[in-house]
Amino acid sequence: MPHDFVPQNQTLGKKHWFHVPMMTSGFFPREPRHGLTRERSLRASEQPWLTSDVGAFGIGLYNRLGGYTIGQVFDDPEPSNANAAASQFIDGTLVVKILFAEYDPAAITGPDPLAHAPAWQIQDPLSNSNGTFEVRLIQMDVAVKDPRATETGWVFATFVYDESLPAATPDQRWYNLTPVGLAWGNDPDVTFEGDPDLDQTWINPAVPAPFNDHVGLHGRLNGPVDNPQSACMSCHSTAQVRDGATSSVGAYTAARLLPDNSCSALQQQHWFRNLSGSEPFGQMTTPPDFCVPADPPVSSPPMRPLDYSLQVQRGLVNGVALDHANPCLAHIPPEQLPAAARQNLMAAVEAGELKRTEIESRSIRPPLIQPVRVVEKLSDWKKVGMQPDSREIDYYPGR
Protein backbone atom coordinates (compact mmCIF):
# COMPACT_ATOMS: atom_id res chain seq x y z
CA MET A 1 0.00 0.00 0.00
CA PRO A 2 1.33 3.49 -0.81
CA HIS A 3 1.55 4.68 2.79
CA ASP A 4 2.26 1.35 4.52
CA PHE A 5 -0.65 1.98 6.92
CA VAL A 6 1.09 4.99 8.48
CA PRO A 7 -1.82 7.45 8.99
CA GLN A 8 0.24 10.63 8.80
CA ASN A 9 1.85 9.68 5.46
CA GLN A 10 -1.11 10.73 3.34
CA THR A 11 -1.65 12.89 0.29
CA LEU A 12 -2.84 16.50 0.22
CA GLY A 13 -1.67 17.01 3.78
CA LYS A 14 -4.94 15.66 5.17
CA LYS A 15 -4.96 13.03 7.90
CA HIS A 16 -7.89 10.80 7.08
CA TRP A 17 -7.18 7.90 9.45
CA PHE A 18 -6.78 7.93 13.20
CA HIS A 19 -5.53 5.76 16.05
CA VAL A 20 -7.20 5.44 19.44
CA PRO A 21 -5.11 7.22 22.10
CA MET A 22 -3.67 5.62 25.24
CA MET A 23 -2.84 2.25 23.70
CA THR A 24 0.89 2.67 24.19
CA SER A 25 0.85 1.08 27.65
CA GLY A 26 -1.34 -1.28 29.65
CA PHE A 27 -1.80 -5.01 29.27
CA PHE A 28 -1.12 -4.89 25.50
CA PRO A 29 1.14 -1.91 24.65
CA ARG A 30 1.96 -0.93 21.08
CA GLU A 31 5.26 -2.03 19.62
CA PRO A 32 7.35 0.89 18.32
CA ARG A 33 7.93 0.04 14.66
CA HIS A 34 4.39 -0.20 13.32
CA GLY A 35 2.24 0.39 16.39
CA LEU A 36 0.93 -3.18 16.52
CA THR A 37 -0.55 -4.66 19.68
CA ARG A 38 -0.58 -8.31 20.65
CA GLU A 39 -3.76 -10.20 19.81
CA ARG A 40 -4.93 -13.66 20.80
CA SER A 41 -2.28 -16.18 19.71
CA LEU A 42 -2.96 -18.51 16.81
CA ARG A 43 -3.49 -21.95 18.35
CA ALA A 44 -2.19 -25.11 16.66
CA SER A 45 -5.20 -26.88 18.18
CA GLU A 46 -7.47 -24.68 16.02
CA GLN A 47 -5.33 -24.21 12.89
CA PRO A 48 -4.61 -27.35 10.82
CA TRP A 49 -1.63 -25.65 9.12
CA LEU A 50 0.22 -25.03 12.42
CA THR A 51 2.24 -27.48 14.51
CA SER A 52 2.78 -25.02 17.39
CA ASP A 53 1.23 -21.78 18.59
CA VAL A 54 2.43 -18.48 17.10
CA GLY A 55 1.82 -14.89 18.12
CA ALA A 56 -0.66 -12.56 16.43
CA PHE A 57 -0.56 -8.77 16.24
CA GLY A 58 -2.92 -6.11 14.93
CA ILE A 59 -3.62 -2.43 14.49
CA GLY A 60 -6.90 -0.61 13.90
CA LEU A 61 -7.59 2.74 12.23
CA TYR A 62 -10.74 4.91 12.15
CA ASN A 63 -11.84 7.18 9.32
CA ARG A 64 -12.51 10.90 9.85
CA LEU A 65 -16.05 10.36 11.16
CA GLY A 66 -14.76 7.85 13.69
CA GLY A 67 -11.82 10.12 14.50
CA TYR A 68 -14.23 12.89 15.44
CA THR A 69 -15.92 10.71 18.06
CA ILE A 70 -12.57 9.51 19.39
CA GLY A 71 -11.59 13.16 19.75
CA GLN A 72 -14.74 13.80 21.78
CA VAL A 73 -13.93 10.92 24.15
CA PHE A 74 -10.26 11.84 24.56
CA ASP A 75 -10.78 15.61 24.45
CA ASP A 76 -8.32 16.37 27.24
CA PRO A 77 -4.59 15.55 27.21
CA GLU A 78 -4.97 14.28 30.78
CA PRO A 79 -6.24 10.70 30.18
CA SER A 80 -8.14 10.45 33.46
CA ASN A 81 -10.43 13.24 32.17
CA ALA A 82 -11.63 11.18 29.19
CA ASN A 83 -15.36 11.37 28.51
CA ALA A 84 -16.74 7.86 27.98
CA ALA A 85 -20.27 9.26 27.58
CA ALA A 86 -19.26 10.79 24.21
CA SER A 87 -18.48 7.44 22.58
CA GLN A 88 -21.45 7.10 20.19
CA PHE A 89 -20.12 6.99 16.64
CA ILE A 90 -21.60 8.78 13.62
CA ASP A 91 -23.26 6.81 10.82
CA GLY A 92 -20.60 6.21 8.18
CA THR A 93 -17.83 5.59 10.72
CA LEU A 94 -15.45 3.04 9.23
CA VAL A 95 -12.95 0.96 11.18
CA VAL A 96 -10.23 -1.11 9.51
CA LYS A 97 -8.04 -3.53 11.43
CA ILE A 98 -5.17 -5.49 9.93
CA LEU A 99 -3.83 -8.57 11.72
CA PHE A 100 -0.53 -10.38 11.30
CA ALA A 101 0.77 -13.80 12.31
CA GLU A 102 4.27 -14.26 13.71
CA TYR A 103 6.02 -16.00 10.84
CA ASP A 104 7.81 -19.21 11.79
CA PRO A 105 8.22 -21.64 8.85
CA ALA A 106 9.15 -24.41 11.32
CA ALA A 107 5.65 -24.15 12.84
CA ILE A 108 3.87 -24.59 9.49
CA THR A 109 2.84 -27.96 8.07
CA GLY A 110 1.71 -28.61 4.51
CA PRO A 111 1.30 -25.80 1.98
CA ASP A 112 2.28 -22.47 3.49
CA PRO A 113 -0.82 -20.21 3.50
CA LEU A 114 1.35 -17.13 4.16
CA ALA A 115 4.23 -17.92 1.78
CA HIS A 116 4.06 -14.59 -0.09
CA ALA A 117 1.93 -12.55 2.30
CA PRO A 118 2.95 -8.93 3.00
CA ALA A 119 5.55 -8.92 5.77
CA TRP A 120 6.61 -6.42 8.43
CA GLN A 121 9.49 -6.47 10.89
CA ILE A 122 8.31 -5.62 14.41
CA GLN A 123 9.65 -5.58 17.97
CA ASP A 124 8.34 -7.46 20.97
CA PRO A 125 6.03 -4.95 22.72
CA LEU A 126 7.02 -6.34 26.12
CA SER A 127 10.77 -6.29 25.59
CA ASN A 128 13.32 -3.51 25.90
CA SER A 129 15.38 -5.19 23.18
CA ASN A 130 15.78 -3.60 19.76
CA GLY A 131 15.62 -7.01 18.10
CA THR A 132 12.95 -7.62 15.48
CA PHE A 133 11.02 -10.56 14.10
CA GLU A 134 8.81 -11.05 11.06
CA VAL A 135 5.02 -11.03 10.95
CA ARG A 136 2.85 -11.63 7.87
CA LEU A 137 -0.63 -10.48 6.94
CA ILE A 138 -3.32 -13.03 7.77
CA GLN A 139 -6.60 -11.20 8.41
CA MET A 140 -8.40 -7.89 7.91
CA ASP A 141 -11.52 -6.79 9.79
CA VAL A 142 -13.80 -3.97 8.67
CA ALA A 143 -16.71 -2.46 10.62
CA VAL A 144 -19.15 0.20 9.39
CA LYS A 145 -21.71 2.15 11.43
CA ASP A 146 -24.79 1.64 9.27
CA PRO A 147 -28.41 2.51 10.18
CA ARG A 148 -29.64 -0.32 7.96
CA ALA A 149 -28.36 -2.73 10.62
CA THR A 150 -31.41 -1.83 12.67
CA GLU A 151 -30.75 -4.01 15.73
CA THR A 152 -27.05 -3.33 16.33
CA GLY A 153 -26.18 -0.31 14.18
CA TRP A 154 -23.06 -2.03 12.80
CA VAL A 155 -22.00 -4.27 9.93
CA PHE A 156 -18.84 -6.35 10.48
CA ALA A 157 -16.79 -8.01 7.72
CA THR A 158 -13.78 -10.32 7.98
CA PHE A 159 -11.25 -11.15 5.26
CA VAL A 160 -8.35 -13.61 5.19
CA TYR A 161 -5.17 -13.61 3.16
CA ASP A 162 -5.49 -15.90 0.14
CA GLU A 163 -2.17 -17.27 -1.12
CA SER A 164 -3.88 -18.81 -4.16
CA LEU A 165 -4.78 -15.45 -5.71
CA PRO A 166 -2.34 -14.12 -8.34
CA ALA A 167 -0.41 -10.87 -7.82
CA ALA A 168 1.80 -9.09 -10.32
CA THR A 169 4.00 -7.42 -7.69
CA PRO A 170 4.67 -7.94 -3.97
CA ASP A 171 2.82 -4.69 -3.18
CA GLN A 172 -0.31 -6.05 -4.81
CA ARG A 173 -0.35 -8.93 -2.33
CA TRP A 174 -2.13 -6.52 0.04
CA TYR A 175 -5.15 -7.06 -2.21
CA ASN A 176 -5.03 -10.87 -1.90
CA LEU A 177 -7.86 -10.90 0.60
CA THR A 178 -10.91 -13.15 0.39
CA PRO A 179 -14.05 -12.45 2.44
CA VAL A 180 -14.88 -14.83 5.25
CA GLY A 181 -18.29 -13.27 5.69
CA LEU A 182 -20.53 -10.47 6.95
CA ALA A 183 -22.49 -10.03 10.17
CA TRP A 184 -25.01 -7.34 11.04
CA GLY A 185 -26.39 -9.01 14.17
CA ASN A 186 -25.56 -11.64 16.77
CA ASP A 187 -28.13 -14.25 15.66
CA PRO A 188 -29.51 -14.60 19.20
CA ASP A 189 -31.81 -17.48 18.23
CA VAL A 190 -28.97 -19.77 17.10
CA THR A 191 -28.29 -22.16 19.98
CA PHE A 192 -26.55 -25.20 18.49
CA GLU A 193 -23.94 -26.11 15.86
CA GLY A 194 -25.46 -26.46 12.41
CA ASP A 195 -28.55 -24.42 13.25
CA PRO A 196 -29.81 -23.30 9.81
CA ASP A 197 -31.20 -20.00 11.08
CA LEU A 198 -28.08 -17.83 10.81
CA ASP A 199 -30.09 -15.01 9.25
CA GLN A 200 -27.88 -12.13 10.45
CA THR A 201 -24.64 -13.70 9.24
CA TRP A 202 -23.34 -14.61 5.80
CA ILE A 203 -20.38 -16.99 5.54
CA ASN A 204 -18.53 -17.24 2.23
CA PRO A 205 -18.59 -20.85 0.96
CA ALA A 206 -15.26 -20.24 -0.83
CA VAL A 207 -13.02 -19.32 2.13
CA PRO A 208 -9.42 -20.53 1.45
CA ALA A 209 -8.92 -24.09 2.68
CA PRO A 210 -6.46 -23.37 5.52
CA PHE A 211 -9.02 -21.10 7.20
CA ASN A 212 -12.42 -22.42 6.11
CA ASP A 213 -13.19 -24.35 9.30
CA HIS A 214 -12.43 -21.53 11.72
CA VAL A 215 -15.75 -19.85 12.47
CA GLY A 216 -17.35 -18.49 15.62
CA LEU A 217 -19.70 -20.23 18.03
CA HIS A 218 -22.35 -22.23 16.14
CA GLY A 219 -21.06 -20.99 12.78
CA ARG A 220 -21.08 -17.24 13.41
CA LEU A 221 -18.55 -14.90 11.78
CA ASN A 222 -14.93 -15.07 12.99
CA GLY A 223 -11.44 -14.92 11.53
CA PRO A 224 -8.48 -17.26 12.19
CA VAL A 225 -7.08 -14.96 14.90
CA ASP A 226 -10.41 -14.86 16.78
CA ASN A 227 -11.67 -17.12 19.54
CA PRO A 228 -14.08 -19.78 18.17
CA GLN A 229 -16.02 -19.73 21.45
CA SER A 230 -17.41 -16.31 20.53
CA ALA A 231 -17.87 -14.20 17.39
CA CYS A 232 -16.88 -10.79 16.05
CA MET A 233 -19.99 -8.86 17.03
CA SER A 234 -20.59 -10.59 20.36
CA CYS A 235 -17.10 -9.73 21.62
CA HIS A 236 -17.48 -6.10 20.58
CA SER A 237 -20.92 -5.82 22.18
CA THR A 238 -19.20 -6.05 25.60
CA ALA A 239 -17.45 -2.68 25.08
CA GLN A 240 -18.43 -0.59 28.11
CA VAL A 241 -17.03 1.08 31.22
CA ARG A 242 -18.55 2.25 34.48
CA ASP A 243 -18.34 5.81 35.71
CA GLY A 244 -16.18 6.21 38.79
CA ALA A 245 -15.01 2.58 38.91
CA THR A 246 -11.24 2.88 38.89
CA SER A 247 -10.17 0.39 41.58
CA SER A 248 -9.67 -2.45 39.10
CA VAL A 249 -10.05 -3.28 35.44
CA GLY A 250 -12.79 -5.80 36.19
CA ALA A 251 -14.88 -3.26 38.08
CA TYR A 252 -14.41 -0.74 35.29
CA THR A 253 -15.39 -2.98 32.36
CA ALA A 254 -17.82 -5.19 34.35
CA ALA A 255 -18.02 -8.05 31.84
CA ARG A 256 -15.87 -10.62 30.08
CA LEU A 257 -15.29 -10.42 26.32
CA LEU A 258 -16.70 -13.91 25.90
CA PRO A 259 -18.40 -16.56 28.03
CA ASP A 260 -16.24 -18.79 30.18
CA ASN A 261 -16.05 -22.46 29.24
CA SER A 262 -17.88 -23.26 32.45
CA CYS A 263 -20.94 -21.19 31.43
CA SER A 264 -23.98 -23.24 30.45
CA ALA A 265 -25.39 -23.05 26.92
CA LEU A 266 -28.20 -20.84 28.22
CA GLN A 267 -25.74 -18.55 30.00
CA GLN A 268 -23.60 -18.31 26.86
CA GLN A 269 -26.56 -16.88 24.97
CA HIS A 270 -26.29 -13.74 27.10
CA TRP A 271 -23.28 -12.79 24.92
CA PHE A 272 -25.29 -13.09 21.72
CA ARG A 273 -28.01 -10.55 22.33
CA ASN A 274 -28.58 -7.86 19.72
CA LEU A 275 -27.65 -4.66 21.53
CA SER A 276 -27.57 -1.22 20.01
CA GLY A 277 -24.28 0.61 20.45
CA SER A 278 -25.97 2.90 22.97
CA GLU A 279 -27.04 -0.02 25.21
CA PRO A 280 -24.55 -1.35 27.79
CA PHE A 281 -23.79 -5.05 27.93
CA GLY A 282 -24.31 -5.00 31.71
CA GLN A 283 -22.67 -6.19 34.91
CA MET A 284 -21.79 -9.87 35.31
CA THR A 285 -21.73 -11.52 38.73
CA THR A 286 -20.87 -14.81 40.48
CA PRO A 287 -17.07 -15.13 40.30
CA PRO A 288 -14.94 -16.93 39.29
CA ASP A 289 -16.92 -17.75 36.13
CA PHE A 290 -18.87 -14.50 35.64
CA CYS A 291 -21.63 -16.28 33.73
CA VAL A 292 -24.67 -14.62 35.34
CA PRO A 293 -25.89 -11.06 34.74
CA ALA A 294 -26.64 -8.89 37.75
CA ASP A 295 -30.31 -8.89 38.72
CA PRO A 296 -31.50 -6.21 38.96
CA PRO A 297 -29.02 -4.60 36.52
CA VAL A 298 -26.50 -2.28 38.11
CA SER A 299 -27.36 1.31 37.15
CA SER A 300 -25.50 3.41 39.72
CA PRO A 301 -22.89 4.51 38.95
CA PRO A 302 -23.99 4.30 35.30
CA MET A 303 -22.49 1.91 32.78
CA ARG A 304 -21.31 3.68 29.64
CA PRO A 305 -21.74 1.71 26.40
CA LEU A 306 -18.87 2.31 23.95
CA ASP A 307 -20.70 1.57 20.69
CA TYR A 308 -18.94 -1.72 19.94
CA SER A 309 -15.42 -0.22 20.23
CA LEU A 310 -13.04 -2.42 22.21
CA GLN A 311 -10.20 -0.09 21.22
CA VAL A 312 -11.88 2.86 22.94
CA GLN A 313 -12.47 0.58 25.93
CA ARG A 314 -8.78 -0.31 26.06
CA GLY A 315 -7.75 3.34 25.83
CA LEU A 316 -10.09 4.18 28.71
CA VAL A 317 -8.84 1.23 30.76
CA ASN A 318 -5.26 2.43 30.42
CA GLY A 319 -5.98 6.10 31.01
CA VAL A 320 -8.67 5.85 33.72
CA ALA A 321 -8.72 2.43 35.42
CA LEU A 322 -4.94 1.95 35.34
CA ASP A 323 -4.19 5.69 35.64
CA HIS A 324 -1.44 5.63 33.05
CA ALA A 325 0.08 8.92 31.89
CA ASN A 326 -0.21 10.33 28.38
CA PRO A 327 3.32 9.78 26.98
CA CYS A 328 2.86 12.72 24.59
CA LEU A 329 1.72 15.20 27.23
CA ALA A 330 5.03 17.03 27.49
CA HIS A 331 5.19 17.53 23.72
CA ILE A 332 1.80 19.19 23.11
CA PRO A 333 2.24 22.85 22.10
CA PRO A 334 0.42 25.09 24.62
CA GLU A 335 -1.73 26.65 21.89
CA GLN A 336 -3.12 23.20 21.06
CA LEU A 337 -4.14 22.36 24.60
CA PRO A 338 -7.82 22.59 25.60
CA ALA A 339 -8.70 25.87 27.27
CA ALA A 340 -8.75 24.54 30.84
CA ALA A 341 -5.38 22.78 30.49
CA ARG A 342 -3.84 25.86 28.88
CA GLN A 343 -5.15 28.07 31.69
CA ASN A 344 -3.70 25.72 34.32
CA LEU A 345 -0.36 25.77 32.54
CA MET A 346 -0.29 29.57 32.35
CA ALA A 347 -1.37 29.81 36.00
CA ALA A 348 1.65 27.69 36.95
CA VAL A 349 3.86 30.10 35.02
CA GLU A 350 2.31 33.15 36.71
CA ALA A 351 2.70 31.53 40.13
CA GLY A 352 6.38 30.96 39.48
CA GLU A 353 5.97 27.18 39.58
CA LEU A 354 7.03 26.83 35.96
CA LYS A 355 9.15 29.01 33.69
CA ARG A 356 7.97 29.77 30.18
CA THR A 357 11.18 28.28 28.84
CA GLU A 358 10.31 25.03 30.61
CA ILE A 359 6.91 24.62 29.02
CA GLU A 360 8.14 22.38 26.21
CA SER A 361 9.86 20.06 28.69
CA ARG A 362 7.13 20.08 31.33
CA SER A 363 5.84 16.87 32.83
CA ILE A 364 2.84 17.13 35.10
CA ARG A 365 2.59 13.37 35.59
CA PRO A 366 5.26 10.97 36.88
CA PRO A 367 7.17 9.03 34.20
CA LEU A 368 5.81 5.67 33.11
CA ILE A 369 7.11 2.71 35.07
CA GLN A 370 8.82 0.11 32.93
CA PRO A 371 6.63 -2.98 32.51
CA VAL A 372 7.63 -6.09 34.40
CA ARG A 373 6.75 -9.39 32.78
CA VAL A 374 4.97 -11.91 34.97
CA VAL A 375 3.70 -15.42 34.38
CA GLU A 376 0.92 -15.67 36.93
CA LYS A 377 -2.53 -14.46 35.93
CA LEU A 378 -3.75 -11.19 37.39
CA SER A 379 -7.05 -11.25 39.25
CA ASP A 380 -8.78 -9.00 36.74
CA TRP A 381 -7.92 -10.96 33.60
CA LYS A 382 -10.66 -13.50 34.22
CA LYS A 383 -13.22 -10.73 34.43
CA VAL A 384 -12.29 -9.12 31.13
CA GLY A 385 -12.14 -12.38 29.21
CA MET A 386 -8.47 -12.41 28.26
CA GLN A 387 -6.22 -15.44 28.12
CA PRO A 388 -2.70 -14.26 28.94
CA ASP A 389 0.48 -16.26 28.86
CA SER A 390 4.00 -15.24 29.83
CA ARG A 391 4.39 -13.26 26.58
CA GLU A 392 1.06 -11.45 26.85
CA ILE A 393 1.17 -9.77 30.26
CA ASP A 394 2.76 -6.63 31.48
CA TYR A 395 2.16 -5.26 34.92
CA TYR A 396 2.83 -1.86 36.37
CA PRO A 397 3.76 -2.21 40.09
CA GLY A 398 1.82 0.09 42.36
CA ARG A 399 -0.76 0.95 39.73
Secondary structure, 3 states (H helix, E strand, C coil): CCCCCCCCCCHHHCCCCECCCCCCCCCCCCCCCCCCEEEEEECCCCCCCECCCEEEEEEEEECHHHHHHHHHHCCCCCHHHCCHHHCCCCCCCEEEEEEEEECCHHHECCCCCCCCCCEEEEECCCCCCCCEEEEEEEEEEEEEECCCCCCCCEEEEEEEECCCCCCCCHHHHHHCEEEEEEECCCCCCCCCCCCCCCCCEEECCCCCHHHCCCCCHHHCCCCCCCCCCCCHHHHHCCCEEECCCCCCHHHHHCCCCCCCCCCCHHHHHHHHCCCCCCCCCCCEECCCCCCEECCCCCCCCCEEECCCCHHHHHHHHHHHHCCCCCCCHHHCCHHHCCHHHHHHHHHHHHCCCCCHHHHHHCCCCCCCCCCECCCCCCCCHHHHCCCCCCCCCCECCCC
